[in-house]
């Protein structure tokens, strides 16, 4: 094989890898954009607290039914908020895992 043919083969191989890298980066960027937009909203069992969190665990919304301040003392309210946040965190983790599973499937 002549050097020019070898060089052409290497360039084509590198181009193939480059295309694969571009495809992978595009898929990763798409998943990242999806993750930035993902939220999970959970309502407490007594329907007095509603929490929405983002993919990074950031609290996007926290709503209280006005009755929550009449029916729960501060310790109960704090425990209910934490339980609702924990449930929202579990929900968002499931959504994130699904997106990464989709990414792994796209890349394989």
MIVO-969903 format. One record per atom (N, C-alpha, C, O): residue number from 1; residue in three letters; atom name; z, y, x. Coordinates in pm, 1 decimal. Layout:
% residues N
{NUM; "ALA"; "CA"; {Z; Y; X}},
...
END
This chain:
% residues 108
{1; "UNK"; "N"; {0.0; -117.1; 85.0}},
{1; "UNK"; "CA"; {0.0; 0.0; 0.0}},
{1; "UNK"; "C"; {0.0; 123.1; 89.3}},
{1; "UNK"; "O"; {75.5; 130.6; 186.2}},
{2; "UNK"; "N"; {-83.8; 217.9; 56.5}},
{2; "UNK"; "CA"; {-95.0; 339.7; 135.9}},
{2; "UNK"; "C"; {19.5; 434.3; 103.3}},
{2; "UNK"; "O"; {75.5; 431.0; -6.2}},
{3; "UNK"; "N"; {53.8; 520.2; 201.8}},
{3; "UNK"; "CA"; {163.4; 614.2; 179.2}},
{3; "UNK"; "C"; {145.4; 702.1; 55.8}},
{3; "UNK"; "O"; {242.9; 731.6; -13.2}},
{4; "UNK"; "N"; {23.0; 743.9; 27.2}},
{4; "UNK"; "CA"; {-0.1; 830.3; -89.5}},
{4; "UNK"; "C"; {27.7; 754.0; -219.3}},
{4; "UNK"; "O"; {78.7; 810.9; -315.9}},
{5; "UNK"; "N"; {-6.7; 623.3; -220.7}},
{5; "UNK"; "CA"; {20.9; 542.1; -339.1}},
{5; "UNK"; "C"; {170.8; 520.9; -355.9}},
{5; "UNK"; "O"; {222.7; 523.8; -467.5}},
{6; "UNK"; "N"; {238.8; 499.9; -245.4}},
{6; "UNK"; "CA"; {383.3; 482.8; -248.8}},
{6; "UNK"; "C"; {451.0; 609.5; -300.7}},
{6; "UNK"; "O"; {540.4; 603.1; -385.0}},
{7; "UNK"; "N"; {407.7; 723.7; -249.9}},
{7; "UNK"; "CA"; {464.0; 852.3; -290.6}},
{7; "UNK"; "C"; {440.0; 875.1; -440.6}},
{7; "UNK"; "O"; {529.3; 921.1; -511.8}},
{8; "UNK"; "N"; {320.4; 843.0; -487.4}},
{8; "UNK"; "CA"; {287.4; 858.5; -629.0}},
{8; "UNK"; "C"; {377.6; 767.8; -713.6}},
{8; "UNK"; "O"; {427.6; 808.9; -818.4}},
{9; "UNK"; "N"; {397.2; 646.7; -667.8}},
{9; "UNK"; "CA"; {485.8; 553.2; -739.8}},
{9; "UNK"; "C"; {628.4; 606.1; -746.1}},
{9; "UNK"; "O"; {694.2; 596.9; -849.8}},
{10; "UNK"; "N"; {675.9; 661.3; -635.1}},
{10; "UNK"; "CA"; {811.1; 718.5; -633.0}},
{10; "UNK"; "C"; {821.5; 838.6; -726.8}},
{10; "UNK"; "O"; {921.2; 854.5; -797.2}},
{11; "UNK"; "N"; {719.7; 921.7; -727.5}},
{11; "UNK"; "CA"; {720.1; 1038.9; -814.5}},
{11; "UNK"; "C"; {719.4; 997.9; -961.4}},
{11; "UNK"; "O"; {788.4; 1057.5; -1044.2}},
{12; "UNK"; "N"; {641.4; 896.6; -992.1}},
{12; "UNK"; "CA"; {637.7; 849.4; -1130.3}},
{12; "UNK"; "C"; {772.7; 789.3; -1170.7}},
{12; "UNK"; "O"; {819.9; 809.2; -1282.6}},
{13; "UNK"; "N"; {833.3; 716.2; -1078.4}},
{13; "UNK"; "CA"; {964.7; 658.8; -1106.6}},
{13; "UNK"; "C"; {1067.9; 769.2; -1126.0}},
{13; "UNK"; "O"; {1150.4; 762.6; -1217.0}},
{14; "UNK"; "N"; {1062.9; 870.2; -1040.6}},
{14; "UNK"; "CA"; {1155.3; 982.7; -1053.2}},
{14; "UNK"; "C"; {1131.9; 1056.6; -1184.7}},
{14; "UNK"; "O"; {1226.7; 1100.3; -1249.9}},
{15; "UNK"; "N"; {1007.5; 1069.8; -1222.4}},
{15; "UNK"; "CA"; {974.0; 1135.7; -1348.9}},
{15; "UNK"; "C"; {1030.1; 1055.6; -1466.2}},
{15; "UNK"; "O"; {1082.0; 1113.1; -1561.9}},
{16; "UNK"; "N"; {1020.0; 925.7; -1458.8}},
{16; "UNK"; "CA"; {1076.5; 840.9; -1563.7}},
{16; "UNK"; "C"; {1226.6; 858.5; -1573.9}},
{16; "UNK"; "O"; {1281.1; 866.5; -1684.0}},
{17; "UNK"; "N"; {1293.0; 864.5; -1461.3}},
{17; "UNK"; "CA"; {1437.7; 887.3; -1460.4}},
{17; "UNK"; "C"; {1469.7; 1026.6; -1512.2}},
{17; "UNK"; "O"; {1567.1; 1047.2; -1584.7}},
{18; "UNK"; "N"; {1385.9; 1121.3; -1473.7}},
{18; "UNK"; "CA"; {1407.6; 1257.9; -1520.0}},
{18; "UNK"; "C"; {1396.3; 1263.8; -1672.6}},
{18; "UNK"; "O"; {1477.7; 1328.3; -1738.6}},
{19; "UNK"; "N"; {1296.2; 1197.3; -1727.6}},
{19; "UNK"; "CA"; {1278.8; 1194.9; -1873.0}},
{19; "UNK"; "C"; {1398.2; 1128.0; -1941.1}},
{19; "UNK"; "O"; {1444.8; 1173.4; -2045.6}},
{20; "UNK"; "N"; {1446.4; 1021.0; -1881.4}},
{20; "UNK"; "CA"; {1563.9; 951.0; -1936.2}},
{20; "UNK"; "C"; {1686.6; 1041.8; -1931.7}},
{20; "UNK"; "O"; {1764.8; 1046.9; -2026.6}},
{21; "UNK"; "N"; {1702.2; 1113.2; -1820.5}},
{21; "UNK"; "CA"; {1814.5; 1206.7; -1807.9}},
{21; "UNK"; "C"; {1803.5; 1316.8; -1912.9}},
{21; "UNK"; "O"; {1903.3; 1352.7; -1975.4}},
{22; "UNK"; "N"; {1684.4; 1370.0; -1932.7}},
{22; "UNK"; "CA"; {1663.8; 1474.2; -2034.0}},
{22; "UNK"; "C"; {1696.9; 1421.5; -2173.6}},
{22; "UNK"; "O"; {1758.3; 1491.8; -2253.8}},
{23; "UNK"; "N"; {1656.9; 1300.0; -2202.0}},
{23; "UNK"; "CA"; {1684.9; 1239.3; -2332.2}},
{23; "UNK"; "C"; {1835.2; 1221.7; -2351.9}},
{23; "UNK"; "O"; {1888.6; 1248.7; -2459.5}},
{24; "UNK"; "N"; {1902.5; 1176.2; -2246.4}},
{24; "UNK"; "CA"; {2047.3; 1156.7; -2253.9}},
{24; "UNK"; "C"; {2120.2; 1289.8; -2271.7}},
{24; "UNK"; "O"; {2210.5; 1300.9; -2354.6}},
{25; "UNK"; "N"; {2081.0; 1389.9; -2194.3}},
{25; "UNK"; "CA"; {2144.9; 1521.5; -2206.6}},
{25; "UNK"; "C"; {2121.8; 1581.9; -2344.3}},
{25; "UNK"; "O"; {2211.2; 1645.9; -2399.8}},
{26; "UNK"; "N"; {2005.2; 1562.6; -2398.7}},
{26; "UNK"; "CA"; {1974.8; 1612.8; -2532.5}},
{26; "UNK"; "C"; {2064.4; 1545.9; -2636.5}},
{26; "UNK"; "O"; {2116.9; 1612.3; -2725.9}},
{27; "UNK"; "N"; {2081.2; 1415.8; -2624.7}},
{27; "UNK"; "CA"; {2168.2; 1343.2; -2718.2}},
{27; "UNK"; "C"; {2313.1; 1387.5; -2703.9}},
{27; "UNK"; "O"; {2383.3; 1404.0; -2803.6}},
{28; "UNK"; "N"; {2357.7; 1406.8; -2581.5}},
{28; "UNK"; "CA"; {2495.4; 1452.2; -2557.2}},
{28; "UNK"; "C"; {2516.5; 1591.6; -2614.9}},
{28; "UNK"; "O"; {2618.7; 1617.8; -2678.3}},
{29; "UNK"; "N"; {2421.4; 1680.4; -2593.7}},
{29; "UNK"; "CA"; {2432.4; 1816.6; -2648.2}},
{29; "UNK"; "C"; {2434.1; 1815.4; -2800.7}},
{29; "UNK"; "O"; {2506.5; 1893.4; -2862.6}},
{30; "UNK"; "N"; {2355.1; 1727.9; -2861.1}},
{30; "UNK"; "CA"; {2353.0; 1717.4; -3007.4}},
{30; "UNK"; "C"; {2488.7; 1671.2; -3059.7}},
{30; "UNK"; "O"; {2538.9; 1725.0; -3158.3}},
{31; "UNK"; "N"; {2547.8; 1572.0; -2994.1}},
{31; "UNK"; "CA"; {2679.8; 1523.0; -3036.1}},
{31; "UNK"; "C"; {2784.7; 1631.4; -3015.7}},
{31; "UNK"; "O"; {2873.0; 1648.5; -3099.8}},
{32; "UNK"; "N"; {2776.2; 1704.3; -2905.9}},
{32; "UNK"; "CA"; {2872.6; 1812.5; -2881.2}},
{32; "UNK"; "C"; {2864.2; 1917.8; -2991.5}},
{32; "UNK"; "O"; {2967.0; 1967.3; -3037.6}},
{33; "UNK"; "N"; {2744.2; 1952.0; -3033.5}},
{33; "UNK"; "CA"; {2726.9; 2049.0; -3142.2}},
{33; "UNK"; "C"; {2786.6; 1995.0; -3271.9}},
{33; "UNK"; "O"; {2849.7; 2069.1; -3347.2}},
{34; "UNK"; "N"; {2766.6; 1866.2; -3297.4}},
{34; "UNK"; "CA"; {2825.6; 1804.0; -3415.9}},
{34; "UNK"; "C"; {2977.8; 1808.2; -3408.6}},
{34; "UNK"; "O"; {3044.7; 1838.3; -3507.5}},
{35; "UNK"; "N"; {3031.9; 1778.0; -3291.4}},
{35; "UNK"; "CA"; {3177.4; 1778.3; -3275.3}},
{35; "UNK"; "C"; {3236.1; 1917.4; -3295.9}},
{35; "UNK"; "O"; {3344.2; 1932.3; -3352.9}},
{36; "UNK"; "N"; {3164.8; 2018.3; -3249.6}},
{36; "UNK"; "CA"; {3214.0; 2155.2; -3268.1}},
{36; "UNK"; "C"; {3223.7; 2192.1; -3415.5}},
{36; "UNK"; "O"; {3305.2; 2276.3; -3453.4}},
{37; "UNK"; "N"; {3141.3; 2129.7; -3498.5}},
{37; "UNK"; "CA"; {3138.2; 2163.0; -3641.0}},
{37; "UNK"; "C"; {3225.7; 2070.6; -3726.4}},
{37; "UNK"; "O"; {3248.8; 2098.7; -3844.1}},
{38; "UNK"; "N"; {3273.9; 1962.3; -3668.7}},
{38; "UNK"; "CA"; {3348.6; 1863.3; -3745.7}},
{38; "UNK"; "C"; {3488.1; 1914.5; -3782.5}},
{38; "UNK"; "O"; {3554.9; 1979.3; -3702.0}},
{39; "UNK"; "N"; {3530.2; 1884.6; -3903.5}},
{39; "UNK"; "CA"; {3666.7; 1914.3; -3946.8}},
{39; "UNK"; "C"; {3719.3; 1796.2; -4027.9}},
{39; "UNK"; "O"; {3643.0; 1712.2; -4075.4}},
{40; "UNK"; "N"; {3849.1; 1792.2; -4042.0}},
{40; "UNK"; "CA"; {3913.4; 1695.2; -4130.9}},
{40; "UNK"; "C"; {4015.0; 1771.2; -4214.1}},
{40; "UNK"; "O"; {4094.0; 1849.4; -4161.0}},
{41; "UNK"; "N"; {4012.9; 1748.5; -4343.0}},
{41; "UNK"; "CA"; {4106.6; 1813.4; -4433.9}},
{41; "UNK"; "C"; {4190.2; 1705.8; -4501.3}},
{41; "UNK"; "O"; {4137.6; 1606.6; -4551.8}},
{42; "UNK"; "N"; {4321.1; 1727.1; -4501.3}},
{42; "UNK"; "CA"; {4413.8; 1632.0; -4561.5}},
{42; "UNK"; "C"; {4509.9; 1708.6; -4650.9}},
{42; "UNK"; "O"; {4555.6; 1817.7; -4616.9}},
{43; "UNK"; "N"; {4539.4; 1649.6; -4765.3}},
{43; "UNK"; "CA"; {4637.2; 1705.5; -4858.9}},
{43; "UNK"; "C"; {4757.5; 1612.2; -4859.4}},
{43; "UNK"; "O"; {4742.5; 1490.1; -4863.7}},
{44; "UNK"; "N"; {4876.4; 1670.2; -4855.0}},
{44; "UNK"; "CA"; {4998.4; 1589.3; -4854.4}},
{44; "UNK"; "C"; {5008.0; 1508.7; -4984.2}},
{44; "UNK"; "O"; {4949.6; 1547.0; -5085.5}},
{45; "UNK"; "N"; {5081.6; 1397.4; -4981.1}},
{45; "UNK"; "CA"; {5092.0; 1313.0; -5101.2}},
{45; "UNK"; "C"; {5142.5; 1388.2; -5225.3}},
{45; "UNK"; "O"; {5102.8; 1357.1; -5337.6}},
{46; "UNK"; "N"; {5229.0; 1485.8; -5204.6}},
{46; "UNK"; "CA"; {5279.9; 1562.9; -5318.2}},
{46; "UNK"; "C"; {5187.4; 1678.8; -5356.1}},
{46; "UNK"; "O"; {5216.2; 1753.9; -5449.3}},
{47; "UNK"; "N"; {5075.2; 1693.0; -5282.6}},
{47; "UNK"; "CA"; {4971.6; 1793.2; -5306.0}},
{47; "UNK"; "C"; {5020.7; 1936.9; -5285.6}},
{47; "UNK"; "O"; {4960.6; 2030.9; -5337.6}},
{48; "UNK"; "N"; {5128.2; 1953.7; -5211.2}},
{48; "UNK"; "CA"; {5184.1; 2086.8; -5187.7}},
{48; "UNK"; "C"; {5134.3; 2149.8; -5058.1}},
{48; "UNK"; "O"; {5147.0; 2270.7; -5038.7}},
{49; "UNK"; "N"; {5077.4; 2067.8; -4969.2}},
{49; "UNK"; "CA"; {5032.1; 2116.6; -4838.7}},
{49; "UNK"; "C"; {4890.1; 2066.1; -4814.6}},
{49; "UNK"; "O"; {4858.9; 1949.5; -4839.0}},
{50; "UNK"; "N"; {4805.4; 2155.6; -4766.7}},
{50; "UNK"; "CA"; {4667.0; 2119.9; -4731.6}},
{50; "UNK"; "C"; {4640.8; 2170.1; -4590.7}},
{50; "UNK"; "O"; {4664.0; 2287.1; -4560.6}},
{51; "UNK"; "N"; {4591.9; 2081.0; -4503.8}},
{51; "UNK"; "CA"; {4566.8; 2113.5; -4363.3}},
{51; "UNK"; "C"; {4422.9; 2077.9; -4329.2}},
{51; "UNK"; "O"; {4374.5; 1970.3; -4364.5}},
{52; "UNK"; "N"; {4354.5; 2169.6; -4259.9}},
{52; "UNK"; "CA"; {4221.7; 2142.3; -4206.0}},
{52; "UNK"; "C"; {4228.2; 2165.2; -4056.0}},
{52; "UNK"; "O"; {4272.5; 2270.4; -4009.8}},
{53; "UNK"; "N"; {4182.6; 2063.6; -3978.8}},
{53; "UNK"; "CA"; {4180.7; 2077.3; -3833.4}},
{53; "UNK"; "C"; {4039.5; 2054.6; -3782.2}},
{53; "UNK"; "O"; {3956.9; 1990.7; -3847.4}},
{54; "UNK"; "N"; {4014.0; 2109.3; -3662.0}},
{54; "UNK"; "CA"; {3886.1; 2090.7; -3595.1}},
{54; "UNK"; "C"; {3893.0; 1974.6; -3497.6}},
{54; "UNK"; "O"; {3997.9; 1912.8; -3479.6}},
{55; "UNK"; "N"; {3780.5; 1946.2; -3435.6}},
{55; "UNK"; "CA"; {3768.5; 1831.9; -3345.3}},
{55; "UNK"; "C"; {3858.9; 1840.9; -3223.1}},
{55; "UNK"; "O"; {3892.8; 1739.4; -3162.3}},
{56; "UNK"; "N"; {3897.8; 1963.3; -3187.5}},
{56; "UNK"; "CA"; {3983.6; 1981.1; -3070.2}},
{56; "UNK"; "C"; {4131.1; 1989.8; -3108.9}},
{56; "UNK"; "O"; {4215.4; 2026.4; -3027.1}},
{57; "UNK"; "N"; {4161.6; 1955.7; -3234.6}},
{57; "UNK"; "CA"; {4299.3; 1959.4; -3282.5}},
{57; "UNK"; "C"; {4344.5; 2096.9; -3327.3}},
{57; "UNK"; "O"; {4461.5; 2116.5; -3360.0}},
{58; "UNK"; "N"; {4252.8; 2191.8; -3329.0}},
{58; "UNK"; "CA"; {4288.0; 2327.6; -3370.3}},
{58; "UNK"; "C"; {4304.4; 2333.8; -3522.2}},
{58; "UNK"; "O"; {4223.8; 2278.5; -3597.0}},
{59; "UNK"; "N"; {4409.4; 2401.7; -3565.7}},
{59; "UNK"; "CA"; {4433.9; 2417.2; -3708.9}},
{59; "UNK"; "C"; {4340.9; 2525.9; -3760.3}},
{59; "UNK"; "O"; {4349.0; 2641.2; -3717.9}},
{60; "UNK"; "N"; {4253.0; 2488.4; -3851.5}},
{60; "UNK"; "CA"; {4155.9; 2582.8; -3906.1}},
{60; "UNK"; "C"; {4206.3; 2645.4; -4035.3}},
{60; "UNK"; "O"; {4171.5; 2758.5; -4069.3}},
{61; "UNK"; "N"; {4289.2; 2569.4; -4106.4}},
{61; "UNK"; "CA"; {4338.8; 2618.3; -4234.3}},
{61; "UNK"; "C"; {4469.7; 2547.8; -4267.2}},
{61; "UNK"; "O"; {4484.7; 2427.6; -4245.0}},
{62; "UNK"; "N"; {4563.2; 2624.0; -4320.0}},
{62; "UNK"; "CA"; {4690.9; 2569.0; -4363.4}},
{62; "UNK"; "C"; {4726.0; 2638.0; -4494.5}},
{62; "UNK"; "O"; {4748.2; 2759.0; -4498.8}},
{63; "UNK"; "N"; {4730.5; 2558.6; -4601.3}},
{63; "UNK"; "CA"; {4757.1; 2614.4; -4733.4}},
{63; "UNK"; "C"; {4881.9; 2549.8; -4792.9}},
{63; "UNK"; "O"; {4908.6; 2431.4; -4772.7}},
{64; "UNK"; "N"; {4956.9; 2630.6; -4866.3}},
{64; "UNK"; "CA"; {5076.1; 2582.4; -4935.0}},
{64; "UNK"; "C"; {5064.8; 2612.8; -5083.6}},
{64; "UNK"; "O"; {5022.3; 2721.4; -5122.9}},
{65; "UNK"; "N"; {5102.8; 2517.0; -5164.5}},
{65; "UNK"; "CA"; {5120.4; 2543.5; -5306.0}},
{65; "UNK"; "C"; {5247.2; 2628.5; -5316.9}},
{65; "UNK"; "O"; {5343.8; 2601.3; -5245.7}},
{66; "UNK"; "N"; {5250.3; 2728.4; -5401.6}},
{66; "UNK"; "CA"; {5369.9; 2813.2; -5412.3}},
{66; "UNK"; "C"; {5497.2; 2734.5; -5443.6}},
{66; "UNK"; "O"; {5606.8; 2777.1; -5407.0}},
{67; "UNK"; "N"; {5483.7; 2620.8; -5510.6}},
{67; "UNK"; "CA"; {5601.8; 2540.2; -5544.6}},
{67; "UNK"; "C"; {5669.5; 2479.5; -5422.4}},
{67; "UNK"; "O"; {5786.4; 2441.7; -5429.2}},
{68; "UNK"; "N"; {5597.1; 2469.7; -5309.5}},
{68; "UNK"; "CA"; {5654.0; 2406.6; -5190.8}},
{68; "UNK"; "C"; {5781.0; 2479.0; -5145.4}},
{68; "UNK"; "O"; {5873.0; 2416.3; -5092.8}},
{69; "UNK"; "N"; {5785.7; 2609.2; -5165.4}},
{69; "UNK"; "CA"; {5901.8; 2686.5; -5119.8}},
{69; "UNK"; "C"; {6019.5; 2674.0; -5215.5}},
{69; "UNK"; "O"; {6132.7; 2707.0; -5180.0}},
{70; "UNK"; "N"; {5993.0; 2626.4; -5337.0}},
{70; "UNK"; "CA"; {6101.8; 2606.3; -5433.4}},
{70; "UNK"; "C"; {6154.5; 2463.6; -5429.3}},
{70; "UNK"; "O"; {6269.9; 2438.6; -5464.1}},
{71; "UNK"; "N"; {6070.6; 2370.8; -5387.0}},
{71; "UNK"; "CA"; {6108.4; 2228.7; -5396.7}},
{71; "UNK"; "C"; {6153.3; 2166.9; -5264.6}},
{71; "UNK"; "O"; {6215.4; 2060.6; -5265.5}},
{72; "UNK"; "N"; {6123.8; 2230.0; -5151.7}},
{72; "UNK"; "CA"; {6158.0; 2170.3; -5022.7}},
{72; "UNK"; "C"; {6239.2; 2267.6; -4939.0}},
{72; "UNK"; "O"; {6211.8; 2387.5; -4933.5}},
{73; "UNK"; "N"; {6340.7; 2210.9; -4873.8}},
{73; "UNK"; "CA"; {6414.5; 2295.2; -4779.2}},
{73; "UNK"; "C"; {6334.0; 2303.6; -4649.6}},
{73; "UNK"; "O"; {6237.8; 2228.7; -4632.8}},
{74; "UNK"; "N"; {6370.7; 2392.5; -4558.0}},
{74; "UNK"; "CA"; {6289.8; 2412.6; -4436.3}},
{74; "UNK"; "C"; {6267.2; 2285.8; -4353.6}},
{74; "UNK"; "O"; {6158.8; 2267.8; -4298.1}},
{75; "UNK"; "N"; {6366.3; 2198.6; -4344.4}},
{75; "UNK"; "CA"; {6348.6; 2075.5; -4266.7}},
{75; "UNK"; "C"; {6249.4; 1981.4; -4334.8}},
{75; "UNK"; "O"; {6166.5; 1919.5; -4268.1}},
{76; "UNK"; "N"; {6257.7; 1970.8; -4467.0}},
{76; "UNK"; "CA"; {6163.5; 1886.7; -4540.2}},
{76; "UNK"; "C"; {6021.4; 1942.5; -4529.6}},
{76; "UNK"; "O"; {5924.9; 1867.9; -4513.2}},
{77; "UNK"; "N"; {6010.9; 2074.1; -4539.1}},
{77; "UNK"; "CA"; {5880.4; 2138.2; -4527.5}},
{77; "UNK"; "C"; {5820.6; 2113.5; -4389.6}},
{77; "UNK"; "O"; {5702.6; 2080.4; -4377.8}},
{78; "UNK"; "N"; {5901.2; 2129.5; -4285.9}},
{78; "UNK"; "CA"; {5853.6; 2105.8; -4149.2}},
{78; "UNK"; "C"; {5807.5; 1960.8; -4132.8}},
{78; "UNK"; "O"; {5702.5; 1935.0; -4073.9}},
{79; "UNK"; "N"; {5885.8; 1867.0; -4184.7}},
{79; "UNK"; "CA"; {5848.5; 1725.2; -4174.4}},
{79; "UNK"; "C"; {5719.3; 1697.1; -4250.7}},
{79; "UNK"; "O"; {5634.5; 1621.7; -4203.1}},
{80; "UNK"; "N"; {5704.0; 1756.9; -4368.3}},
{80; "UNK"; "CA"; {5582.0; 1736.5; -4448.4}},
{80; "UNK"; "C"; {5460.6; 1795.6; -4378.3}},
{80; "UNK"; "O"; {5352.9; 1736.0; -4379.9}},
{81; "UNK"; "N"; {5477.2; 1912.8; -4316.7}},
{81; "UNK"; "CA"; {5366.4; 1974.0; -4242.5}},
{81; "UNK"; "C"; {5324.9; 1884.9; -4125.9}},
{81; "UNK"; "O"; {5206.3; 1859.4; -4105.3}},
{82; "UNK"; "N"; {5424.1; 1837.6; -4049.8}},
{82; "UNK"; "CA"; {5393.0; 1751.6; -3935.2}},
{82; "UNK"; "C"; {5326.5; 1621.1; -3978.6}},
{82; "UNK"; "O"; {5233.1; 1574.3; -3913.4}},
{83; "UNK"; "N"; {5373.8; 1562.8; -4087.4}},
{83; "UNK"; "CA"; {5313.1; 1438.2; -4136.6}},
{83; "UNK"; "C"; {5168.2; 1461.8; -4180.5}},
{83; "UNK"; "O"; {5080.8; 1379.0; -4154.6}},
{84; "UNK"; "N"; {5143.5; 1573.9; -4246.5}},
{84; "UNK"; "CA"; {5008.3; 1605.7; -4291.5}},
{84; "UNK"; "C"; {4916.5; 1633.7; -4172.5}},
{84; "UNK"; "O"; {4801.2; 1590.7; -4170.9}},
{85; "UNK"; "N"; {4968.0; 1705.4; -4073.8}},
{85; "UNK"; "CA"; {4890.2; 1729.8; -3951.3}},
{85; "UNK"; "C"; {4858.1; 1598.9; -3879.9}},
{85; "UNK"; "O"; {4746.9; 1580.1; -3830.5}},
{86; "UNK"; "N"; {4955.3; 1509.2; -3874.8}},
{86; "UNK"; "CA"; {4934.1; 1379.7; -3809.5}},
{86; "UNK"; "C"; {4824.9; 1300.7; -3880.9}},
{86; "UNK"; "O"; {4741.1; 1238.1; -3816.0}},
{87; "UNK"; "N"; {4825.5; 1303.3; -4012.1}},
{87; "UNK"; "CA"; {4723.0; 1233.4; -4088.7}},
{87; "UNK"; "C"; {4585.3; 1296.3; -4063.9}},
{87; "UNK"; "O"; {4485.3; 1225.6; -4051.9}},
{88; "UNK"; "N"; {4581.4; 1428.9; -4056.4}},
{88; "UNK"; "CA"; {4455.1; 1497.6; -4027.7}},
{88; "UNK"; "C"; {4405.4; 1462.3; -3887.3}},
{88; "UNK"; "O"; {4285.4; 1444.3; -3866.5}},
{89; "UNK"; "N"; {4497.2; 1452.6; -3791.6}},
{89; "UNK"; "CA"; {4459.6; 1415.2; -3654.7}},
{89; "UNK"; "C"; {4400.0; 1275.3; -3650.5}},
{89; "UNK"; "O"; {4303.2; 1250.5; -3578.7}},
{90; "UNK"; "N"; {4457.9; 1184.5; -3727.1}},
{90; "UNK"; "CA"; {4404.7; 1049.1; -3734.1}},
{90; "UNK"; "C"; {4265.1; 1049.8; -3795.8}},
{90; "UNK"; "O"; {4175.8; 978.5; -3750.0}},
{91; "UNK"; "N"; {4247.2; 1131.1; -3900.2}},
{91; "UNK"; "CA"; {4116.2; 1139.6; -3966.1}},
{91; "UNK"; "C"; {4010.9; 1196.1; -3871.9}},
{91; "UNK"; "O"; {3899.1; 1145.0; -3866.1}},
{92; "UNK"; "N"; {4045.3; 1300.8; -3798.4}},
{92; "UNK"; "CA"; {3947.5; 1362.9; -3707.2}},
{92; "UNK"; "C"; {3915.7; 1267.8; -3591.8}},
{92; "UNK"; "O"; {3802.2; 1263.9; -3544.2}},
{93; "UNK"; "N"; {4014.2; 1192.0; -3547.1}},
{93; "UNK"; "CA"; {3989.9; 1096.1; -3439.1}},
{93; "UNK"; "C"; {3887.8; 991.1; -3482.2}},
{93; "UNK"; "O"; {3802.8; 950.2; -3403.1}},
{94; "UNK"; "N"; {3896.5; 948.2; -3606.7}},
{94; "UNK"; "CA"; {3799.1; 852.2; -3658.6}},
{94; "UNK"; "C"; {3659.1; 910.7; -3663.9}},
{94; "UNK"; "O"; {3561.5; 843.1; -3631.4}},
{95; "UNK"; "N"; {3649.5; 1036.9; -3705.0}},
{95; "UNK"; "CA"; {3518.6; 1102.7; -3710.1}},
{95; "UNK"; "C"; {3460.2; 1120.1; -3569.8}},
{95; "UNK"; "O"; {3340.3; 1101.7; -3549.2}},
{96; "UNK"; "N"; {3545.1; 1155.3; -3474.5}},
{96; "UNK"; "CA"; {3498.8; 1172.9; -3336.2}},
{96; "UNK"; "C"; {3452.5; 1039.2; -3279.0}},
{96; "UNK"; "O"; {3348.2; 1031.5; -3214.0}},
{97; "UNK"; "N"; {3530.2; 934.7; -3303.6}},
{97; "UNK"; "CA"; {3492.9; 801.6; -3253.9}},
{97; "UNK"; "C"; {3357.9; 759.1; -3311.1}},
{97; "UNK"; "O"; {3275.8; 700.5; -3240.5}},
{98; "UNK"; "N"; {3335.1; 788.5; -3438.3}},
{98; "UNK"; "CA"; {3206.2; 753.8; -3500.3}},
{98; "UNK"; "C"; {3091.7; 828.5; -3433.8}},
{98; "UNK"; "O"; {2984.3; 771.8; -3413.7}},
{99; "UNK"; "N"; {3113.2; 955.1; -3399.3}},
{99; "UNK"; "CA"; {3006.8; 1032.4; -3333.7}},
{99; "UNK"; "C"; {2977.4; 976.6; -3194.7}},
{99; "UNK"; "O"; {2861.6; 969.5; -3153.8}},
{100; "UNK"; "N"; {3082.2; 937.1; -3121.8}},
{100; "UNK"; "CA"; {3059.9; 879.4; -2989.9}},
{100; "UNK"; "C"; {2993.3; 742.2; -2999.6}},
{100; "UNK"; "O"; {2912.9; 705.9; -2913.7}},
{101; "UNK"; "N"; {3026.4; 666.4; -3103.6}},
{101; "UNK"; "CA"; {2957.3; 539.8; -3125.0}},
{101; "UNK"; "C"; {2808.4; 562.8; -3149.4}},
{101; "UNK"; "O"; {2723.3; 490.4; -3097.9}},
{102; "UNK"; "N"; {2778.7; 666.6; -3230.2}},
{102; "UNK"; "CA"; {2638.9; 702.9; -3255.0}},
{102; "UNK"; "C"; {2569.9; 741.6; -3123.9}},
{102; "UNK"; "O"; {2455.6; 702.9; -3099.2}},
{103; "UNK"; "N"; {2640.3; 818.2; -3040.4}},
{103; "UNK"; "CA"; {2583.4; 858.9; -2912.0}},
{103; "UNK"; "C"; {2554.2; 737.5; -2824.5}},
{103; "UNK"; "O"; {2446.6; 727.2; -2765.6}},
{104; "UNK"; "N"; {2649.4; 646.7; -2816.4}},
{104; "UNK"; "CA"; {2630.1; 527.0; -2735.0}},
{104; "UNK"; "C"; {2510.3; 447.5; -2784.3}},
{104; "UNK"; "O"; {2434.2; 392.9; -2704.4}},
{105; "UNK"; "N"; {2493.5; 441.1; -2917.0}},
{105; "UNK"; "CA"; {2378.8; 369.7; -2972.9}},
{105; "UNK"; "C"; {2246.8; 439.9; -2937.7}},
{105; "UNK"; "O"; {2147.3; 374.9; -2905.7}},
{106; "UNK"; "N"; {2248.2; 573.7; -2944.3}},
{106; "UNK"; "CA"; {2126.3; 648.8; -2910.1}},
{106; "UNK"; "C"; {2088.9; 632.7; -2764.0}},
{106; "UNK"; "O"; {1970.7; 632.9; -2729.6}},
{107; "UNK"; "N"; {2188.3; 618.8; -2678.2}},
{107; "UNK"; "CA"; {2162.5; 610.5; -2534.6}},
{107; "UNK"; "C"; {2128.4; 470.2; -2487.7}},
{107; "UNK"; "O"; {2081.0; 451.3; -2375.6}},
{108; "UNK"; "N"; {2152.4; 372.6; -2572.8}},
{108; "UNK"; "CA"; {2123.9; 234.7; -2528.5}},
{108; "UNK"; "C"; {1984.9; 190.5; -2562.7}},
{108; "UNK"; "O"; {1946.7; 77.6; -2531.9}},
END
